[in-house]
Amino acid sequence: MNKEQLIRVITEQLNTSKVETEAIVITIINTIMEAAKEKGECVIPGLGKLKVEDVPAKSGVSFGKEWTKPAHKKFKLVVNKKGKEFLEK
């Protein structure tokens, strides 16, 4: 499901305008990401935790050329028990 599909489904279920729904969805996503960035993780009820992980720098050789990838951060979703149970249905 992409963003447009998500907005369409929520718009239909809540009987709101597309503009209102899009603003709400973007606000929720940005709030979750900002909280995870600030605190290292953010709990998403019924789904799990969005965590920020440090990824170390990497380097190597591929096709005879050396390459490097700098250290960076990434988001990781850790699904909780309720989320896992939903997947097993």
Protein Blocks (a to p, Z undefined) as FASTA:
>chain_A
ZZklmmmmmmmmnopafklmmmmmmmmmmmmmmmmmmnopacdehibccddddddddddd
eehiacdddddddddddddfklmmmmmZZ
